[in-house]
Amino acid sequence: MESLANNFVKNQIFILFVLTLSAASTMAQSITSEFTANDEGWRGVRIYDAGTFTSYDNYYTPPFAPPYSATAGNPGGTISVQDVAGEASAEFAAPPSYLGDKSRYYGGSLSWDYKSTGGSLPADPVYDLVLVGAGLVLLLDAGPSPLFDVWVRRTATLTENAGWRVSSLSGRIPTGTEFQAVLADLQGIFIESDLAGGADTGFLDNVVMAEQPGIQPTLAITLEAGPPLHAVLHITGTVGKIYRIEHTTTLQSTSWVTLTNLALPTSPFLVSDPTPVGAGRRFYRAAAIP
């Protein structure tokens, strides 16, 4: 015959598990530039070489408004920068909406379309994308130059192990801490425009900086030995993402109480609720914080 205590534990486990998947998640956020009406704040710059980015205001020419076309894009509008043959490399510089604290985009991506016209043979640039921030310069070779007058889409993953190098493409791989520091203090994003030899013109369209969609947080619950007994929440989600763990005593409640906020260090991760199980019925949920 089972003891009253055992029956109590079984009942409590059942009650706690009823809403084990009652979790909320926010939609991933994106910053986009489709150039449907204007240059959307993007600028053209010409630089001496990659070393310029270590003091990245030292341009060959100051930033300037790039020529805009409402019809030459992929499709629709586009901006362009013309290279100065033999003297400087041409770059597209991102506007303030892409800069600042972009730590939430760690694990996400930056994508763009580009093409080149004029010039001589396609010339694979030393780098395609540059991030500047936290005293660091990160460079990425996203692939070979496209053929003349052919739009090509590139996607860069915003994590340290996706081909990024520090200061030059022969430099070391950044650490995770360094990469996240750059995103948290993003001072410049530069997309290469000089894709061919000679005086070519590079075009840019459909830029998207996307947050990682992430894993919808889920909860599983067990009991921690007492006395008294405690609920232990097994949280599964995106490592590094911030979640709010909440509880309530009734499903009809519109007021959820915060148990804790945490940046998920591992998945799954265990969080103990200090409130004894015997204190009454309790439902839990996890919500991703934007």
C-alpha positions in Angstrom: 0.0 0.0 0.0 1.5 3.3 -1.1 2.1 5.9 1.6 0.2 9.2 1.7 3.5 11.0 1.1 4.1 9.1 -2.1 0.6 9.9 -3.3 1.2 13.6 -2.5 4.5 13.6 -4.5 2.8 11.9 -7.5 -0.1 14.4 -7.5 2.3 17.3 -7.2 4.4 16.1 -10.1 1.3 15.7 -12.2 0.1 19.2 -11.4 3.5 20.7 -12.2 3.8 18.9 -15.5 0.4 20.0 -16.8 1.9 23.2 -18.3 5.4 22.0 -18.9 5.2 23.4 -22.5 3.3 26.5 -21.7 6.1 28.7 -23.1 6.1 32.1 -24.9 8.6 33.3 -27.5 9.2 36.6 -29.3 9.6 36.9 -33.0 13.0 37.3 -34.4 13.9 40.9 -35.4 15.5 42.1 -38.7 16.9 45.3 -40.0 16.5 45.6 -43.8 17.5 47.9 -46.6 15.7 47.4 -50.0 16.3 50.9 -51.3 12.8 51.2 -52.6 12.8 55.0 -52.4 16.3 56.3 -51.5 19.7 55.3 -50.1 18.2 54.7 -46.6 21.2 56.4 -45.0 23.9 54.1 -46.5 27.1 55.9 -47.5 29.9 55.2 -49.9 33.5 55.4 -48.8 36.9 54.8 -50.4 39.7 53.5 -48.3 43.4 52.8 -48.7 43.4 49.2 -47.4 42.1 47.0 -44.7 44.4 48.7 -42.2 42.3 51.9 -42.6 39.6 50.3 -40.4 41.9 50.3 -37.3 41.4 54.0 -37.4 38.4 53.8 -39.7 37.8 57.5 -40.1 41.0 57.7 -42.1 39.4 57.3 -45.5 40.8 58.0 -48.9 37.7 60.2 -49.3 35.1 61.1 -46.7 31.8 59.2 -46.7 29.5 60.4 -49.4 25.9 59.8 -50.5 26.1 57.0 -53.1 24.3 57.3 -56.4 20.8 55.9 -56.2 18.8 54.2 -58.9 15.1 53.3 -58.6 15.2 50.7 -61.3 18.7 49.0 -61.4 18.3 46.9 -58.3 17.4 43.2 -57.7 14.7 44.2 -58.3 13.7 47.9 -57.8 16.1 50.4 -56.2 19.8 50.1 -55.5 22.8 52.2 -54.5 26.3 52.1 -56.2 29.9 53.1 -55.6 32.5 53.6 -58.3 36.0 52.4 -57.6 39.0 54.7 -58.2 41.3 52.6 -60.3 44.6 51.8 -58.6 44.1 54.2 -55.8 41.5 53.0 -53.3 39.0 50.3 -52.6 35.3 51.2 -52.5 32.9 50.2 -49.7 29.3 50.6 -48.7 29.0 51.9 -45.1 25.9 50.9 -43.0 23.7 53.6 -41.5 23.2 54.1 -37.7 20.2 51.7 -37.7 22.6 48.8 -38.1 25.1 50.1 -35.4 25.3 50.4 -31.7 24.4 47.6 -29.3 23.5 44.7 -31.6 24.3 41.9 -29.2 20.9 40.3 -29.8 22.1 39.5 -33.3 24.8 37.2 -32.1 24.2 33.9 -33.9 22.1 35.6 -36.5 23.2 36.7 -40.0 23.9 39.6 -42.3 22.9 39.1 -46.0 23.1 41.2 -49.0 23.0 41.2 -52.9 25.8 42.8 -54.9 27.1 42.9 -58.4 29.8 44.7 -60.4 29.8 46.4 -63.8 32.7 47.8 -65.8 36.4 47.4 -64.9 38.5 44.5 -66.1 38.4 40.8 -65.0 36.5 40.0 -61.8 39.0 40.3 -58.9 38.2 38.5 -55.7 38.6 41.2 -53.0 40.7 40.6 -49.9 37.5 40.7 -47.8 33.7 41.2 -48.4 32.5 42.3 -45.1 34.1 44.2 -42.2 32.8 44.8 -38.6 34.3 47.4 -36.4 33.7 47.7 -32.7 35.1 47.3 -29.2 38.6 48.2 -30.5 38.5 45.3 -32.9 38.3 44.9 -36.7 36.7 41.7 -38.0 37.0 40.7 -41.6 35.2 38.0 -43.7 35.8 36.6 -47.2 32.3 35.6 -48.1 33.2 34.0 -51.5 34.6 34.7 -54.9 33.6 37.8 -56.9 30.5 37.5 -59.0 30.7 37.6 -62.8 30.1 41.0 -64.4 26.6 42.3 -64.2 25.3 39.3 -62.2 23.6 39.7 -58.9 25.0 37.3 -56.2 23.6 36.9 -52.7 26.0 36.5 -49.8 25.2 35.5 -46.2 27.5 36.0 -43.2 26.8 34.2 -40.0 27.4 36.4 -37.0 29.4 34.1 -34.8 33.2 33.8 -34.3 33.6 30.4 -36.0 32.1 31.4 -39.4 35.2 32.4 -41.2 35.9 35.7 -39.4 39.5 36.9 -38.8 40.9 39.7 -36.6 42.6 42.7 -38.4 43.3 40.7 -41.6 42.2 37.5 -43.4 45.5 36.0 -42.2 44.8 37.0 -38.6 43.6 34.8 -35.8 40.0 33.7 -35.3 38.2 35.9 -32.8 37.0 34.4 -29.5 33.3 34.2 -28.7 33.8 36.9 -26.1 35.4 39.2 -28.6 32.8 38.7 -31.3 30.0 39.4 -28.8 31.9 42.5 -27.6 32.0 43.8 -31.2 28.3 43.3 -31.7 27.6 45.1 -28.4 29.6 48.1 -29.6 29.2 48.0 -33.3 30.7 51.2 -34.7 30.9 50.3 -38.4 29.7 47.7 -41.0 31.4 47.9 -44.4 30.4 45.8 -47.5 33.0 45.6 -50.2 32.0 47.2 -53.5 35.3 46.9 -55.5 34.7 43.5 -57.1 36.8 43.8 -60.2 40.0 45.2 -61.5 40.1 48.7 -62.9 37.4 51.4 -62.4 34.4 49.2 -61.8 31.1 50.1 -60.2 29.6 48.0 -57.4 25.9 47.8 -56.6 24.1 46.9 -53.4 20.6 45.7 -52.7 18.5 43.7 -50.2 20.6 44.0 -47.1 19.1 42.0 -44.1 20.5 41.8 -40.6 18.6 39.1 -39.0 18.4 37.9 -35.4 18.6 34.2 -34.8 15.1 32.9 -34.6 16.1 30.8 -31.6 14.5 27.8 -30.1 11.2 28.3 -28.5 11.8 27.8 -24.8 10.3 24.7 -23.2 10.1 23.6 -19.6 10.3 20.2 -17.9 9.8 19.9 -14.2 11.1 17.4 -11.6 11.2 17.5 -7.8 14.3 18.3 -5.7 14.7 16.2 -2.5 13.8 17.9 0.7 12.5 18.5 3.1 10.9 20.5 1.9 10.4 19.4 -1.7 11.2 22.0 -4.4 10.3 22.2 -8.1 13.3 22.1 -10.5 12.8 23.6 -13.9 14.7 22.1 -16.9 14.9 25.0 -19.4 15.6 24.2 -23.0 16.3 27.1 -25.4 18.9 29.1 -27.2 22.2 29.4 -25.4 23.0 33.0 -24.6 19.5 34.2 -25.1 17.8 35.9 -22.1 14.6 34.2 -20.8 12.2 35.3 -18.1 10.8 32.4 -16.0 7.4 33.1 -14.6 4.8 31.4 -12.4 1.1 31.7 -11.5 -1.3 29.8 -9.3 -4.1 29.6 -11.8 -4.4 29.4 -15.6 -7.1 32.1 -15.6 -4.6 34.6 -14.1 -3.5 37.5 -16.3 -0.7 38.3 -13.9 2.4 36.1 -14.0 5.1 36.5 -11.3 8.8 36.6 -12.4 10.8 33.8 -10.7 14.1 34.9 -12.5 15.6 36.4 -15.6 18.7 34.6 -17.0 20.9 34.4 -20.0 20.8 30.7 -20.7 24.3 29.4 -20.1 23.6 25.8 -21.3 20.7 23.9 -22.8 19.1 22.4 -20.9 19.7 24.4 -17.7 18.3 23.8 -14.2 16.6 26.4 -12.1 15.2 25.6 -8.6 12.1 27.3 -7.3 12.8 27.9 -3.6 9.1 27.9 -2.8 8.2 24.5 -1.2 5.9 22.3 -3.4 3.5 21.9 -0.5 2.7 25.6 -0.6 0.1 25.1 -3.3 -0.5 24.6 -7.0 1.9 26.5 -9.3 2.2 26.7 -13.1 5.3 27.8 -15.0 6.3 29.3 -18.3 9.4 30.7 -20.1 9.4 33.9 -22.2 12.2 35.1 -24.4 13.1 38.7 -23.7 13.7 40.9 -26.7 
